[in-house]
């Protein structure tokens, strides 16, 4: 789903989408900055998701340690990058 958002929004995409709940085949998401997407944007994201499904892309799961997660999200990371 994030890939579809990135593809549709392009440069406007902000990494602020938080997945909150899954109920059946539905996913409830929120933007951490409080922004709201238009119905048109959500329709485009849904269409893009369907295109990606047809492509049957391989999904690779990466495993990282808790320490790596802490480092990634630490304030010091901003200085290191």
MARBA-3410 file (N, C-alpha, C, O; in Angstrom, 1 decimal):
81
0.8,-1.2,0.0,0.0,0.0,0.0,0.9,1.3,0.0,0.6,2.2,-0.7 ~ 1.9,1.3,0.8,2.8,2.4,0.8,3.4,2.7,-0.6,3.6,3.8,-1.0 ~ 3.8,1.6,-1.3,4.3,1.8,-2.7,3.3,2.5,-3.5,3.6,3.4,-4.3 ~ 2.0,2.1,-3.4,1.0,2.7,-4.2,0.9,4.2,-3.9,0.7,5.0,-4.8 ~ 0.9,4.5,-2.6,0.9,5.9,-2.2,2.1,6.7,-2.8,1.9,7.8,-3.3
3.3,6.1,-2.7,4.5,6.8,-3.2,4.3,7.0,-4.7,4.7,8.0,-5.2 ~ 3.8,6.0,-5.4,3.7,6.0,-6.9,2.7,7.1,-7.3,2.9,7.9,-8.2 ~ 1.6,7.2,-6.6,0.5,8.2,-6.9,0.9,9.6,-6.5,0.7,10.5,-7.3 ~ 1.5,9.8,-5.3,1.8,11.1,-4.8,3.2,11.6,-5.3,3.4,12.9,-5.3 ~ 4.1,10.8,-5.7,5.4,11.2,-6.2,6.1,12.1,-5.2,6.3,11.7,-4.1
6.5,13.3,-5.6,7.3,14.2,-4.8,6.5,14.7,-3.6,7.1,15.1,-2.6 ~ 5.2,14.6,-3.7,4.3,15.1,-2.6,4.3,14.1,-1.4,3.8,14.4,-0.3 ~ 4.7,12.8,-1.7,4.7,11.8,-0.6,5.5,12.2,0.6,6.7,12.5,0.4 ~ 4.9,12.1,1.7,5.6,12.2,3.0,5.5,10.9,3.7,4.4,10.3,3.7 ~ 6.5,10.5,4.4,6.5,9.2,5.1,5.8,9.4,6.4,6.4,9.3,7.5
4.5,9.7,6.3,3.7,10.0,7.5,2.5,9.1,7.7,1.6,9.4,8.5 ~ 2.4,8.1,6.9,1.2,7.2,6.9,1.4,6.1,7.9,2.4,5.4,7.9 ~ 0.5,6.0,8.9,0.6,5.0,9.9,-0.6,4.0,9.8,-1.7,4.4,9.7 ~ -0.3,2.7,9.7,-1.3,1.7,9.6,-1.7,1.4,11.0,-0.9,0.9,11.9 ~ -3.0,1.5,11.3,-3.5,1.4,12.7,-4.2,0.1,12.9,-3.9,-0.6,13.9
-5.2,-0.3,12.0,-6.0,-1.5,12.2,-6.3,-2.2,10.9,-6.3,-1.6,9.9 ~ -6.4,-3.5,11.0,-6.9,-4.3,9.8,-8.1,-5.0,10.2,-8.2,-5.7,11.3 ~ -9.2,-4.9,9.4,-10.4,-5.6,9.7,-10.9,-6.2,8.4,-11.3,-5.5,7.4 ~ -10.8,-7.5,8.3,-11.1,-8.2,7.1,-10.1,-7.8,6.0,-8.9,-8.0,6.2 ~ -10.6,-7.3,4.9,-9.7,-6.9,3.8,-9.5,-5.4,3.8,-8.9,-4.8,2.9
-9.9,-4.7,4.9,-9.8,-3.3,5.0,-8.6,-2.9,5.9,-8.4,-3.6,6.9 ~ -8.0,-1.8,5.6,-6.9,-1.3,6.5,-7.2,0.2,6.9,-7.5,1.0,6.0 ~ -7.2,0.5,8.2,-7.4,1.8,8.6,-6.0,2.5,8.8,-5.2,2.0,9.6 ~ -5.8,3.6,8.1,-4.6,4.4,8.2,-4.8,5.8,8.7,-5.9,6.3,8.5 ~ -3.8,6.4,9.2,-3.9,7.8,9.6,-2.6,8.5,9.2,-1.5,7.8,9.1
-2.6,9.7,8.9,-1.4,10.5,8.7,-0.9,11.1,10.0,-1.7,11.7,10.7 ~ 0.3,10.9,10.3,0.8,11.4,11.6,0.8,12.9,11.7,0.8,13.4,12.9 ~ 0.7,13.6,10.6,0.7,15.1,10.7,-0.7,15.6,10.6,-0.9,16.8,10.5 ~ -1.7,14.7,10.6,-3.1,15.1,10.5,-3.7,15.4,9.2,-4.8,15.8,9.0 ~ -2.9,15.3,8.1,-3.4,15.6,6.8,-4.4,14.5,6.3,-4.4,13.4,6.9
-5.2,14.9,5.4,-6.3,14.0,4.9,-6.2,13.9,3.4,-5.9,14.9,2.7 ~ -6.4,12.7,2.9,-6.3,12.5,1.4,-7.7,12.7,0.8,-8.7,12.3,1.4 ~ -7.8,13.2,-0.4,-9.0,13.4,-1.1,-9.5,12.0,-1.6,-8.7,11.1,-1.7 ~ -10.8,11.9,-1.9,-11.4,10.7,-2.4,-10.7,10.4,-3.7,-10.5,9.2,-4.0 ~ -10.4,11.4,-4.5,-9.7,11.2,-5.8,-8.4,10.5,-5.6,-8.0,9.6,-6.3
-7.6,11.0,-4.7,-6.3,10.4,-4.4,-6.4,9.0,-3.9,-5.7,8.1,-4.4 ~ -7.4,8.7,-3.0,-7.6,7.4,-2.5,-8.0,6.4,-3.7,-7.6,5.3,-3.7 ~ -8.8,6.9,-4.6,-9.2,6.1,-5.7,-8.0,5.8,-6.6,-7.9,4.6,-7.1 ~ -7.1,6.7,-6.8,-5.9,6.5,-7.6,-5.0,5.5,-6.9,-4.4,4.7,-7.5 ~ -4.9,5.6,-5.6,-4.1,4.7,-4.8,-4.6,3.3,-4.9,-3.9,2.3,-5.1
-6.0,3.1,-4.8,-6.6,1.8,-5.0,-6.3,1.2,-6.3,-6.0,0.1,-6.5 ~ -6.5,2.1,-7.4,-6.2,1.6,-8.7,-4.8,1.2,-8.9,-4.5,0.1,-9.5 ~ -3.8,1.9,-8.3,-2.4,1.6,-8.4,-2.1,0.3,-7.7,-1.3,-0.6,-8.1 ~ -2.8,0.1,-6.5,-2.6,-1.2,-5.8,-3.1,-2.3,-6.6,-2.4,-3.4,-6.6 ~ -4.2,-2.2,-7.3,-4.7,-3.3,-8.2,-3.7,-3.6,-9.3,-3.5,-4.7,-9.7
-3.1,-2.5,-9.9,-2.0,-2.7,-10.9,-0.8,-3.5,-10.3,-0.3,-4.4,-11.0 ~ -0.4,-3.1,-9.1,0.7,-3.8,-8.5,0.4,-5.3,-8.2,1.2,-6.2,-8.3 ~ -0.9,-5.6,-7.8,-1.3,-7.0,-7.6,-1.2,-7.8,-8.8,-0.7,-8.9,-8.8 ~ -1.6,-7.2,-9.9,-1.5,-8.0,-11.2,-0.1,-8.3,-11.6,0.2,-9.3,-12.2 ~ 0.8,-7.4,-11.2,2.3,-7.6,-11.5,2.9,-8.7,-10.7,3.9,-9.2,-11.1
2.2,-9.1,-9.6,2.7,-10.2,-8.8,4.1,-10.0,-8.4,4.9,-11.0,-8.5 ~ 4.5,-8.9,-7.9,5.8,-8.5,-7.5,6.3,-9.4,-6.3,5.5,-9.7,-5.4 ~ 7.6,-9.7,-6.3,8.1,-10.4,-5.1,8.3,-9.4,-4.0,8.8,-8.3,-4.1 ~ 7.9,-9.9,-2.8,8.1,-9.1,-1.6,9.2,-9.8,-0.8,9.1,-10.9,-0.4 ~ 10.2,-9.0,-0.4,11.3,-9.5,0.4,11.2,-9.0,1.8,11.2,-7.8,2.0
11.2,-9.9,2.7,11.1,-9.5,4.1,12.5,-9.4,4.7,13.3,-10.4,4.6 ~ 12.8,-8.3,5.3,14.1,-8.1,5.9,14.0,-8.2,7.4,13.0,-7.6,8.0 ~ 14.9,-8.8,8.1,14.9,-8.9,9.5,16.0,-8.0,10.1,17.2,-8.1,9.6 ~ 15.7,-7.2,11.0,16.7,-6.4,11.7,16.6,-6.5,13.2,15.5,-6.9,13.7 ~ 17.6,-6.2,13.9,17.6,-6.4,15.3,16.9,-5.1,16.0,16.8,-4.1,15.3
16.6,-5.3,17.2,16.0,-4.2,18.0,17.0,-3.0,18.0,16.6,-1.8,18.0 ~ 18.3,-3.3,18.2,19.3,-2.3,18.2,19.3,-1.5,16.9,19.5,-0.3,17.0 ~ 19.2,-2.2,15.8,19.2,-1.5,14.5,18.0,-0.6,14.4,18.1,0.5,13.8 ~ 16.8,-1.0,14.9,15.6,-0.2,14.8,15.8,1.0,15.7,15.5,2.1,15.3 ~ 16.4,0.8,16.9,16.6,2.0,17.8,17.6,3.0,17.1,17.4,4.2,17.2
18.6,2.5,16.5,19.5,3.4,15.8,18.9,4.1,14.7,19.1,5.3,14.5 ~ 18.1,3.4,13.9,17.4,4.0,12.8,16.5,5.2,13.2,16.4,6.2,12.6 ~ 15.8,5.0,14.3,14.8,6.0,14.8,15.4,7.0,15.8,14.7,7.8,16.3 ~ 16.6,6.9,16.1,17.2,7.7,17.1,17.5,9.1,16.5,17.7,9.3,15.3 ~ 17.4,10.1,17.4,17.7,11.5,16.9,19.1,11.7,16.4,19.4,12.5,15.6
20.1,10.8,16.9,21.4,10.9,16.4,21.6,10.5,14.9,22.5,11.0,14.3 ~ 20.6,9.7,14.4,20.6,9.3,13.0,20.6,10.5,12.1,21.3,10.5,11.1 ~ 19.8,11.5,12.4,19.7,12.7,11.6,21.1,13.4,11.4,21.3,14.0,10.4 ~ 21.9,13.3,12.5,23.2,13.9,12.4,24.1,13.1,11.6,25.0,13.6,10.9 ~ 24.0,11.7,11.6,24.9,10.8,10.9,24.6,10.8,9.4,25.5,10.5,8.7
23.4,11.0,9.0,23.0,10.9,7.6,23.5,12.0,6.8,23.3,12.1,5.6
END
